[in-house]
């Protein structure tokens, strides 16, 4: 199952400027973040919750950012 992270990528750019900055704040490597955004690895529950804190995403908006399917 592949997810569309376009909205998440936009929020990362808006809040952190770069994926490098976001991955640093999230506590994972740049390559690890890229693998998640390219559907090669899945975000863990902890990473999703921490991302919400960093990016000021409300808990009820999680499905929009993390679980929108590619069609």
N, C-alpha and C positions, 0 to 999 in steps of 0.2 A: 504494500500500500504506500503510495507516494503522496506527500503533503505539499501544498503550495505555500511557501513561506514569503511570498512577495510582500504581504502586509507587514510581516515581522521584520523583513529586511529594511523596509521604509522607516519603521519605528526605530530600529537600531541606528540608521543614518541620522534621523531627526534628533535623537537623544544623545548618542555617543559620538557621532561624526563618522567613525570608521568601525569596521568589524573587528579590527585589531584592538581598539579601545574597549569595545564591548566584551570580547573574549577575555581580556585582561580583568575587567570588572567581574565577569562571571566566574573566573578562576579556572578556565580551560584554555588550551592552546588555540592558536589561530587556525591550524589545520583541523583540529577537533571540531571547532565551530563550523568550518567550511563543510566538513563531512556531514554534520547534522543538517545544515541548510540545503545540502544537495541530496538528502535522503539516503546517505550511505550509512549513517548511524542515527539512532533515535535520541531525542532529548530525554533525560531522566526526569522524574517528577521533581526532584530537588532543583534541577537546572531550570525547569519551567517556572517554578515558584520564585527562584532567585531572579530570573529574567524579568518577571512581572514587577518585582521590587525595583530593579534597576531602571526599567523602561516605563514605570508608572502605568502598568496595565492592570485593570481591575480583574479580579478573579473570574467574574462572569464573562469577561472578554477572552479568556484563554482559548476557547474553541476557535474563535475567529483568527487568532494569530498562530496557533499551533496545530489545529486539526482540520483545516480546510483541505479537502481532497483535490488533487490535480484531476482535471477532467479534459 
